[in-house]
């Protein structure tokens, strides 16, 4: 599509009127290669009234430039350059499912941090749809479905599973797909867990289907209310401890534990690189201008690599 629009905009012709400016009258030098983002080449147009004449079809000029910028941006490579999956060259959907669920490992992590913000909703929705459909149609197989149940964990869930229809996510693909897993996935061997710092922002449909709640320290009243609403009525006293919990402590309520309890989670070593910065030490340090050229920062931004 980009190649055709670009060709329409930059082409030159041996006819001056727009009606006659068709591909039969192009002053073409080279077709280019759309797969490599190489545009077609034409004889340069003249500034006088002689051929070649500049294309009068400039309607799609800005749109063509916008498409090209997306195609050239490596943030979109996962969509436009999917390796062996392009046009079914070497790999098909079954190969993708094997990479996610058919291996011998017990855990698969799909890192979506590099996906552009505007594509996060549809990407998560499609991932869930592929997994759900594979479990549904494989429910009677002996290597997947109910014979090999899985648990999907959604980190930072408040960012894409909103309570209300969010203007950022007009279609809500992610929310609808996760709600479907919570409501129907159990029958086909697929479960779900949401991890969030703001339970008050999570879809009510999802919270209503949660069987077990593991709650760490919460100080916001609305978040506390959302968690309390998922617990049995006689657990009010235990839930009142939420704002006083220490680091690593949590309250577990639900099907996964016989007696609702306040427990302490063993710290994982080495700990993930998610500690808070040392504000006093950092602000007390004097940075030299020669140490802050930001070249490496910009390079990583452009290459999307840590």
Secondary structure, DSSP 8 states (H G I E B T S, - for coil): -HHHHHHHHH-EES--SGGG-SGGGB-EEE--BGGGTB--EE----SSSSSSEE-S--TTHHHHHHHHHHHH-GGGHHHH--GGGGGGSS--HHHHHHHHHSSS-S------TTS-GGGHHHHHHHHHHHHHHHHHHTTTSSSSGGGG-EEEEETTGGGTSBSS--TTSSS-HHHHHHHHHHHHGGGGTEEEEE--S-GGGB-HHHHHH-SEEEE-----HHHHHHHHHHS-GGGHHHHTTGGG--TTEEEEEETT-SS-EEEE----SS--S-----HHHHHHS---GGG---HHHHHHHHHT--
